[in-house]
Amino acid sequence: MTVQDAATVGDLAGRIRPDFTLGVAAAAFQIEGSLTADGRGPSSWDAFAEKPGAIVDGHSPAVACDHYNRTDEDIALMQDLGIDSYRFSLSWPRIQPGGKGPINQQGLDFYDRLIDKLLNAGVSPMVTLFHWDTPLPLEHDGGWLNRTTAERFAEYSAAAAHRFGDRVAQWVTLNEPVSVALQGYALGVHAPGRRLLFDALPAAHHQLLGHGLAVQALRAAGVAGTVGVANVHSPVRPASKRLADGLMAKAFDLIFNRVYADPILLGRYPKPPLQVKPWFRALGKVRDEDLKTIHQPLDFYGLNYYYPVKVASGRGDGTPVSNPEMMARLPFHLAAFPEYETTGFGWPVAPEHLGILLRELKDRYGAALPPLFITESGASFPEPDHTRGPVHDADRISYLASHLGQALRATAPGGIAHDVELLGYYVWTLLDNFEWAAGYSQRFGLVHVDFDTLERTPKDSYYWYQSLSKARRS
């Protein structure tokens, strides 16, 4: 599939409602660089990236895409792309370096200018309050294992709301709390590098409490925009019909999906099967008032979808969300989908599972499920570090076309998830960036970034998405 595939562009464009949002997404720590500029304090990720062996090839986030100094260039790319909205995150340590106490006005000023420039370019801002960069002083006090971090997060959210609340169209409290808890506190492959396995569950609960407190803070500030959260979800399947595989699949579904969505949408944690109940003992001590705080009415729910998960009983090796050492301590592992092609990360390319996931979410939550944005969808593929000409990323075009197409087909009248209200689709991501522990080894961008020169080169997928943006308006 290529950018010249007018039939595909025309077909997709014809199925996009006039009020449907097409956007791109990014995160502050992955693109901004300038980690010590204008009063920014260190984050948990600054410290983690300095640990030997933590980041592929020792890559440093110090410069990343230099977005902090190149916002005009990047906004021009968005404007030329023709998107409706840009989802980006605020850097908590840039706005509040200590995680509590004084607010850094220079940090607020940076995002103030960014928001105004986006609006002047006709691009609507969707702001994520937390995309994993916990201020380091809070991490030293326990990070999300410490209940007071949720309270500090609410104070920071209030400061952002008072400064930007008149111009932000959508607010996302947290991005993928499961990734922070699972990869950061349980398995140790992300910041802060803790390896607590199931003892990491308090980090999940405190993030959810922070979400609820942040929603209250946003609403108390009278923000003009709508309010939601973004969770990554995967449909989970057992590797076989064996009872053990079925039990482990149910347990993983709780760990990865329901521990986060159930309290937000239903006001309660799910009940685990009796055989694995001891794994979830930390959630049995939750205060009722916490669940009431977490269960705030939401205007939308953000869904990040990348791939389905197949679970088998028994110990395994490294997976897309783990490492061999820690997985050897668990009684389950993630199995492969040999029938699917894979991305650069080794993730299965399975767009039909997106429709299945939408159906499962509606069946599980019913009227409690708010309207949805797909707040992240994208793929990394092997690409050169340097380019002097076009970047032909047909695999990415195929990925985006099939996933957006599946989402539109599933939610259309007669579709598998016809009763799900889908508001928009955000591509992950605009620019190749610092991909967390993978450093610069995985490229997700519509725009190629040469990390030596910082030159931006739009890929074929950029021009494909541009064509789609134009065609749906014609």
VEXDREN-2710 file (C-alpha; in Angstrom, 1 decimal):
% VEXDREN-2710
k/r/px/py/pz
1/MET/0.0/0.0/0.0
2/THR/1.4/3.4/-0.9
3/VAL/0.5/7.1/-0.6
4/GLN/-0.8/6.9/-4.2
5/ASP/-3.4/4.3/-3.2
6/ALA/-6.3/6.7/-3.8
7/ALA/-8.9/4.0/-3.5
8/THR/-7.9/3.3/0.1
9/VAL/-7.7/6.9/1.0
10/GLY/-11.1/7.6/-0.7
11/ASP/-12.7/4.6/1.0
12/LEU/-11.5/5.7/4.5
13/ALA/-12.3/9.3/3.9
14/GLY/-15.9/8.4/2.9
15/ARG/-16.4/6.7/6.2
16/ILE/-15.1/9.5/8.4
17/ARG/-17.9/11.6/10.0
18/PRO/-17.4/15.4/9.7
19/ASP/-17.1/15.7/13.5
20/PHE/-14.5/12.8/13.7
21/THR/-11.1/13.9/15.0
22/LEU/-7.9/12.9/13.2
23/GLY/-4.8/13.7/15.2
24/VAL/-1.3/12.8/16.2
25/ALA/0.1/12.1/19.7
26/ALA/3.4/12.6/21.5
27/ALA/4.9/12.7/25.0
28/ALA/7.1/15.4/26.5
29/PHE/9.9/13.3/27.7
30/GLN/10.2/11.5/24.4
31/ILE/10.6/14.7/22.2
32/GLU/11.4/17.8/24.2
33/GLY/15.0/17.4/25.3
34/SER/16.3/20.5/27.2
35/LEU/16.2/18.5/30.4
36/THR/17.8/21.3/32.5
37/ALA/16.5/24.3/30.6
38/ASP/14.5/27.2/32.1
39/GLY/14.1/25.6/35.6
40/ARG/13.0/22.1/34.7
41/GLY/13.8/19.6/37.4
42/PRO/14.9/16.0/37.0
43/SER/12.3/13.2/36.6
44/SER/12.4/9.5/37.4
45/TRP/13.2/8.9/33.7
46/ASP/16.2/11.2/33.8
47/ALA/17.7/9.1/36.6
48/PHE/16.7/5.8/35.0
49/ALA/18.3/6.7/31.7
50/GLU/21.6/7.3/33.4
51/LYS/21.8/3.7/34.7
52/PRO/24.2/1.6/32.8
53/GLY/22.3/-0.9/30.5
54/ALA/18.9/0.7/31.2
55/ILE/18.5/2.1/27.7
56/VAL/19.4/0.4/24.4
57/ASP/23.0/1.3/23.3
58/GLY/23.2/3.8/26.1
59/HIS/21.1/6.3/24.2
60/SER/20.4/9.6/26.0
61/PRO/17.1/11.6/26.1
62/ALA/19.0/14.8/26.8
63/VAL/18.3/16.2/23.3
64/ALA/15.7/13.8/21.9
65/CYS/13.9/15.6/19.0
66/ASP/14.8/19.1/20.5
67/HIS/11.1/19.9/20.3
68/TYR/11.6/22.4/23.1
69/ASN/13.5/24.6/20.7
70/ARG/11.8/23.6/17.5
71/THR/8.1/23.9/18.3
72/ASP/7.5/26.3/15.3
73/GLU/9.0/23.7/12.9
74/ASP/7.0/20.9/14.4
75/ILE/3.7/22.8/14.5
76/ALA/4.3/23.7/10.8
77/LEU/4.5/20.0/10.1
78/MET/1.2/19.4/11.9
79/GLN/-0.5/22.3/10.1
80/ASP/0.7/21.0/6.7
81/LEU/-0.4/17.5/7.7
82/GLY/-3.9/18.8/8.0
83/ILE/-4.8/17.2/11.3
84/ASP/-7.5/18.4/13.7
85/SER/-5.8/17.8/17.0
86/TYR/-2.4/17.3/18.7
87/ARG/-2.3/15.2/21.8
88/PHE/0.8/16.1/23.8
89/SER/1.8/15.8/27.5
90/LEU/2.9/18.4/30.0
91/SER/6.2/17.7/31.7
92/TRP/5.4/17.7/35.4
93/PRO/9.0/18.5/36.4
94/ARG/9.1/21.3/33.9
95/ILE/6.1/22.9/35.6
96/GLN/6.8/21.9/39.2
97/PRO/10.4/20.8/39.5
98/GLY/10.1/19.4/43.1
99/GLY/6.8/17.7/42.5
100/LYS/5.3/19.9/45.2
101/GLY/5.7/23.5/46.3
102/PRO/6.7/26.3/43.9
103/ILE/5.5/26.4/40.3
104/ASN/8.1/27.2/37.6
105/GLN/6.6/30.0/35.6
106/GLN/9.0/29.4/32.7
107/GLY/7.6/25.9/32.4
108/LEU/4.1/27.2/32.3
109/ASP/5.1/29.9/29.8
110/PHE/6.5/27.3/27.4
111/TYR/3.2/25.4/27.2
112/ASP/1.3/28.6/27.1
113/ARG/3.1/29.5/23.9
114/LEU/2.8/26.0/22.5
115/ILE/-1.0/26.0/23.0
116/ASP/-1.4/29.5/21.5
117/LYS/0.7/28.5/18.5
118/LEU/-1.3/25.3/18.0
119/LEU/-4.6/27.3/18.1
120/ASN/-3.3/29.9/15.6
121/ALA/-2.3/27.0/13.3
122/GLY/-5.8/25.5/13.5
123/VAL/-4.8/22.5/15.6
124/SER/-6.8/21.7/18.7
125/PRO/-4.8/20.8/21.8
126/MET/-5.5/17.6/23.8
127/VAL/-3.3/17.8/26.9
128/THR/-2.1/14.8/28.9
129/LEU/-1.1/15.7/32.5
130/PHE/1.1/12.7/33.2
131/HIS/3.0/10.6/30.7
132/TRP/5.4/8.8/33.0
133/ASP/7.9/11.6/34.0
134/THR/7.4/11.7/37.8
135/PRO/9.4/14.5/39.4
136/LEU/12.5/12.8/40.9
137/PRO/12.1/14.2/44.5
138/LEU/8.7/12.4/44.6
139/GLU/10.3/9.2/43.3
140/HIS/12.9/9.4/46.0
141/ASP/9.9/9.5/48.5
142/GLY/8.5/6.3/47.0
143/GLY/6.9/7.6/43.8
144/TRP/3.6/6.1/43.0
145/LEU/4.0/3.6/45.9
146/ASN/3.5/6.6/48.1
147/ARG/-0.1/7.7/48.5
148/THR/0.9/11.4/48.8
149/THR/2.1/11.4/45.2
150/ALA/-1.6/11.2/44.2
151/GLU/-2.3/14.3/46.3
152/ARG/0.8/16.1/44.8
153/PHE/-0.5/15.2/41.3
154/ALA/-3.8/16.9/42.0
155/GLU/-2.1/20.1/43.1
156/TYR/0.0/20.1/39.9
157/SER/-3.1/19.4/37.8
158/ALA/-4.9/22.4/39.4
159/ALA/-2.0/24.6/38.5
160/ALA/-2.2/23.5/34.8
161/ALA/-5.9/23.8/34.8
162/HIS/-5.9/27.4/36.1
163/ARG/-3.3/28.4/33.4
164/PHE/-4.5/26.5/30.4
165/GLY/-8.1/25.6/31.2
166/ASP/-9.6/28.3/28.9
167/ARG/-7.9/26.9/25.7
168/VAL/-7.5/23.1/26.0
169/ALA/-10.2/21.1/24.2
170/GLN/-9.6/17.8/26.0
171/TRP/-7.7/16.8/29.2
172/VAL/-6.2/13.4/29.7
173/THR/-5.3/12.8/33.4
174/LEU/-3.0/9.8/33.0
175/ASN/-1.5/7.9/30.1
176/GLU/-1.3/4.1/30.5
177/PRO/-1.1/3.7/34.3
178/VAL/-0.6/0.0/33.7
179/SER/2.7/0.7/31.9
180/VAL/4.0/2.6/34.8
181/ALA/3.0/0.0/37.3
182/LEU/3.8/-3.1/35.3
183/GLN/7.0/-2.0/33.5
184/GLY/8.3/0.5/36.0
185/TYR/7.4/-1.0/39.4
186/ALA/6.7/-4.7/38.8
187/LEU/9.3/-5.7/36.1
188/GLY/11.9/-2.9/36.3
189/VAL/12.3/-2.4/32.6
190/HIS/11.1/1.3/32.8
191/ALA/11.6/4.0/35.4
192/PRO/11.9/3.8/38.3
193/GLY/13.3/0.3/37.7
194/ARG/11.7/-1.4/40.7
195/ARG/11.1/-5.2/40.5
196/LEU/8.3/-5.8/42.9
197/LEU/6.0/-8.1/40.8
198/PHE/2.6/-8.1/42.4
199/ASP/3.7/-5.9/45.3
200/ALA/3.7/-3.1/42.7
201/LEU/-0.1/-3.0/42.8
202/PRO/-0.2/0.0/45.2
203/ALA/1.5/2.0/42.4
204/ALA/-1.5/1.2/40.3
205/HIS/-4.0/2.2/42.9
206/HIS/-2.3/5.5/43.7
207/GLN/-2.2/6.4/40.1
208/LEU/-5.9/5.8/39.8
209/LEU/-6.4/7.8/43.0
210/GLY/-4.4/10.6/41.4
211/HIS/-6.6/10.4/38.3
212/GLY/-9.7/10.9/40.4
213/LEU/-8.2/13.8/42.3
214/ALA/-7.0/15.4/39.1
215/VAL/-10.5/15.1/37.6
216/GLN/-11.9/16.9/40.6
217/ALA/-9.2/19.5/40.4
218/LEU/-9.9/20.2/36.7
219/ARG/-13.6/20.5/37.3
220/ALA/-13.1/22.7/40.3
221/ALA/-11.0/25.0/38.1
222/GLY/-13.8/25.2/35.6
223/VAL/-11.9/24.0/32.6
224/ALA/-13.7/24.6/29.3
225/GLY/-12.6/21.3/27.8
226/THR/-13.7/17.8/28.3
227/VAL/-12.0/15.4/30.7
228/GLY/-10.9/11.8/30.4
229/VAL/-8.1/9.3/30.8
230/ALA/-6.0/7.1/28.4
231/ASN/-5.5/3.4/29.1
232/VAL/-3.8/0.8/26.9
233/HIS/-5.9/-2.2/26.4
234/SER/-5.3/-5.6/24.7
235/PRO/-7.8/-8.4/24.1
236/VAL/-6.4/-11.4/26.0
237/ARG/-6.7/-15.0/24.8
238/PRO/-5.5/-18.3/26.3
239/ALA/-2.8/-20.1/24.3
240/SER/-4.8/-23.3/24.3
241/LYS/-8.0/-24.9/25.8
242/ARG/-6.0/-26.1/28.8
243/LEU/-7.5/-25.0/32.1
244/ALA/-4.2/-23.7/33.3
245/ASP/-3.9/-21.5/30.2
246/GLY/-7.4/-20.2/30.7
247/LEU/-6.8/-19.3/34.3
248/MET/-3.6/-17.5/33.5
249/ALA/-5.3/-15.6/30.7
250/LYS/-8.0/-14.5/33.1
251/ALA/-5.4/-13.4/35.6
252/PHE/-3.5/-11.4/33.0
253/ASP/-6.7/-9.7/31.7
254/LEU/-7.2/-8.5/35.3
255/ILE/-3.5/-7.3/35.6
256/PHE/-3.4/-5.6/32.3
257/ASN/-7.0/-4.4/31.6
258/ARG/-9.5/-4.6/34.4
259/VAL/-7.5/-3.4/37.4
260/TYR/-7.4/0.0/35.7
261/ALA/-10.7/0.3/33.8
262/ASP/-13.1/-1.3/36.4
263/PRO/-12.4/1.2/39.3
264/ILE/-12.5/4.2/36.9
265/LEU/-15.7/3.1/35.1
266/LEU/-17.5/0.9/37.7
267/GLY/-16.1/2.2/41.0
268/ARG/-14.8/-1.2/42.1
269/TYR/-11.8/-3.5/41.6
270/PRO/-12.5/-6.8/39.8
271/LYS/-12.7/-10.1/41.8
272/PRO/-9.8/-12.4/40.9
273/PRO/-10.3/-16.2/40.5
274/LEU/-9.8/-17.9/43.9
275/GLN/-6.6/-19.7/42.7
276/VAL/-4.8/-16.4/42.1
277/LYS/-6.5/-14.2/44.7
278/PRO/-3.3/-14.0/46.8
279/TRP/-1.6/-12.1/43.9
280/PHE/-4.1/-9.2/44.3
281/ARG/-4.1/-9.0/48.1
282/ALA/-2.8/-5.4/48.0
283/LEU/-6.1/-4.3/46.5
284/GLY/-8.1/-5.9/49.3
285/LYS/-7.0/-3.1/51.6
286/VAL/-8.4/-0.2/49.5
287/ARG/-10.5/2.4/51.2
288/ASP/-14.1/2.8/50.0
289/GLU/-13.7/6.5/49.8
290/ASP/-10.7/6.0/47.4
291/LEU/-13.0/4.1/45.0
292/LYS/-15.5/6.9/45.1
293/THR/-12.8/9.4/44.2
294/ILE/-11.5/7.2/41.4
295/HIS/-14.9/6.7/40.0
296/GLN/-15.4/10.2/38.6
297/PRO/-17.9/10.9/35.7
298/LEU/-15.8/11.2/32.5
299/ASP/-16.6/12.9/29.2
300/PHE/-14.5/10.4/27.2
301/TYR/-12.3/7.4/27.6
302/GLY/-9.0/7.2/25.7
303/LEU/-8.0/3.8/24.3
304/ASN/-4.4/3.0/23.3
305/TYR/-4.3/-0.1/21.2
306/TYR/-1.3/-1.8/19.7
307/TYR/-1.6/-5.6/19.8
308/PRO/-3.6/-8.6/21.2
309/VAL/-2.1/-10.8/23.9
310/LYS/-2.0/-14.6/24.1
311/VAL/-1.2/-16.1/27.5
312/ALA/0.1/-19.6/28.4
313/SER/0.8/-21.1/31.8
314/GLY/4.4/-21.7/32.8
315/ARG/7.5/-19.6/32.8
316/GLY/8.6/-18.0/29.6
317/ASP/11.3/-15.7/28.4
318/GLY/11.4/-12.0/27.4
319/THR/8.2/-10.4/25.9
320/PRO/7.2/-7.1/24.6
321/VAL/6.4/-5.9/28.1
322/SER/9.0/-7.8/30.1
323/ASN/12.5/-9.3/30.4
324/PRO/13.7/-12.9/30.9
325/GLU/14.9/-12.5/34.4
326/MET/11.6/-11.3/35.8
327/MET/9.3/-13.5/33.6
328/ALA/11.1/-16.5/35.0
329/ARG/9.6/-15.6/38.3
330/LEU/6.0/-15.7/37.0
331/PRO/3.8/-18.7/36.4
332/PHE/2.7/-17.5/33.0
333/HIS/4.2/-16.1/29.8
334/LEU/3.1/-14.4/26.6
335/ALA/2.8/-16.7/23.6
336/ALA/3.4/-15.7/20.0
337/PHE/0.8/-15.2/17.2
338/PRO/2.6/-17.0/14.3
339/GLU/-0.2/-16.2/11.9
340/TYR/0.5/-12.4/12.0
341/GLU/3.3/-10.3/10.7
342/THR/5.1/-8.3/13.4
343/THR/6.4/-4.7/13.9
344/GLY/9.9/-3.7/14.7
345/PHE/9.1/-4.3/18.4
346/GLY/8.0/-7.8/17.6
347/TRP/4.3/-6.9/18.2
348/PRO/1.7/-8.8/16.2
349/VAL/-0.1/-6.7/13.5
350/ALA/-3.7/-7.7/14.2
351/PRO/-6.2/-4.9/13.3
352/GLU/-9.2/-7.2/13.6
353/HIS/-8.5/-7.5/17.3
354/LEU/-9.2/-3.8/17.6
355/GLY/-12.8/-4.4/16.7
356/ILE/-13.0/-7.3/19.0
357/LEU/-11.6/-5.1/21.8
358/LEU/-14.2/-2.4/21.2
359/ARG/-16.9/-5.0/21.5
360/GLU/-15.4/-6.5/24.7
361/LEU/-15.2/-3.0/26.3
362/LYS/-18.9/-2.3/25.5
363/ASP/-20.0/-5.7/26.7
364/ARG/-18.1/-5.3/29.9
365/TYR/-19.0/-1.7/30.8
366/GLY/-22.2/-1.1/29.0
367/ALA/-23.7/2.4/29.7
368/ALA/-20.7/3.1/31.9
369/LEU/-18.4/3.3/28.9
370/PRO/-18.0/6.9/27.8
371/PRO/-17.5/7.9/24.2
372/LEU/-14.1/6.8/23.0
373/PHE/-11.0/8.3/21.4
374/ILE/-8.4/6.0/20.1
375/THR/-5.7/8.1/21.7
376/GLU/-2.7/6.0/20.4
377/SER/-2.3/3.7/17.4
378/GLY/0.9/3.1/15.5
379/ALA/3.9/0.9/14.8
380/SER/7.6/0.9/14.6
381/PHE/9.4/-0.6/11.7
382/PRO/13.1/-0.8/10.8
383/GLU/14.3/2.4/9.1
384/PRO/17.6/4.0/8.4
385/ASP/19.2/6.4/10.9
386/HIS/20.0/8.9/8.1
387/THR/18.2/9.7/4.9
388/ARG/18.9/11.9/1.9
389/GLY/15.5/11.2/0.2
390/PRO/12.1/9.9/0.8
391/VAL/11.4/7.3/3.5
392/HIS/9.2/4.6/2.0
393/ASP/7.3/3.1/4.9
394/ALA/4.5/1.1/3.2
395/ASP/4.3/-1.1/6.3
396/ARG/3.2/1.8/8.4
397/ILE/0.7/3.0/5.9
398/SER/-0.8/-0.4/5.8
399/TYR/-0.9/-0.6/9.6
400/LEU/-2.6/2.8/9.9
401/ALA/-5.1/2.2/7.1
402/SER/-6.1/-1.2/8.4
403/HIS/-6.4/-0.1/12.1
404/LEU/-8.3/3.1/11.3
405/GLY/-10.4/1.1/8.8
406/GLN/-11.2/-1.5/11.4
407/ALA/-12.2/1.1/14.0
408/LEU/-14.5/2.8/11.5
409/ARG/-16.0/-0.5/10.3
410/ALA/-16.5/-1.9/13.8
411/THR/-18.4/1.2/15.0
412/ALA/-20.5/1.8/11.9
413/PRO/-24.1/0.7/11.8
414/GLY/-24.2/-3.0/11.6
415/GLY/-20.5/-3.3/12.8
416/ILE/-19.3/-5.5/15.6
417/ALA/-19.1/-2.5/18.0
418/HIS/-21.9/-0.4/16.4
419/ASP/-23.0/0.8/19.9
420/VAL/-19.6/2.3/20.7
421/GLU/-19.4/6.1/20.1
422/LEU/-15.9/6.7/18.6
423/LEU/-14.9/10.3/18.5
424/GLY/-11.4/10.2/16.9
425/TYR/-8.1/8.5/16.1
426/TYR/-4.6/9.7/17.1
427/VAL/-1.6/8.3/15.3
428/TRP/1.4/7.4/17.5
429/THR/3.4/9.4/16.6
430/LEU/4.3/12.6/14.7
431/LEU/8.1/12.3/15.1
432/ASP/10.5/9.5/15.5
433/ASN/11.5/9.9/19.2
434/PHE/13.2/8.6/22.3
435/GLU/11.3/5.3/22.7
436/TRP/11.8/4.9/26.4
437/ALA/14.1/1.9/27.2
438/ALA/14.4/1.2/23.5
439/GLY/16.2/4.6/23.0
440/TYR/16.3/5.6/19.3
441/SER/16.2/2.0/18.0
442/GLN/12.4/2.0/17.3
443/ARG/10.9/4.5/14.9
444/PHE/7.2/5.2/15.2
445/GLY/7.0/8.6/13.5
446/LEU/5.2/9.9/10.4
447/VAL/8.3/12.1/10.2
448/HIS/11.8/10.7/10.2
449/VAL/14.3/12.4/12.6
450/ASP/18.0/12.3/12.1
451/PHE/19.2/12.2/15.7
452/ASP/22.6/13.6/14.7
453/THR/21.4/16.6/12.7
454/LEU/17.8/16.7/14.0
455/GLU/16.6/17.2/10.4
456/ARG/12.9/16.3/9.9
457/THR/12.0/14.4/6.8
458/PRO/8.3/13.5/6.2
459/LYS/7.8/9.8/5.3
460/ASP/5.4/8.4/2.8
461/SER/3.0/7.7/5.7
462/TYR/3.0/11.5/6.5
463/TYR/1.8/12.2/2.9
464/TRP/-0.7/9.4/3.1
465/TYR/-2.2/10.8/6.3
466/GLN/-2.1/14.2/4.7
467/SER/-4.1/12.9/1.7
468/LEU/-6.6/11.3/4.1
469/SER/-7.0/14.6/6.0
470/LYS/-7.7/16.5/2.8
471/ALA/-9.9/13.8/1.2
472/ARG/-12.3/13.6/4.1
473/ARG/-13.1/17.3/3.8
474/SER/-13.7/17.2/0.0
END
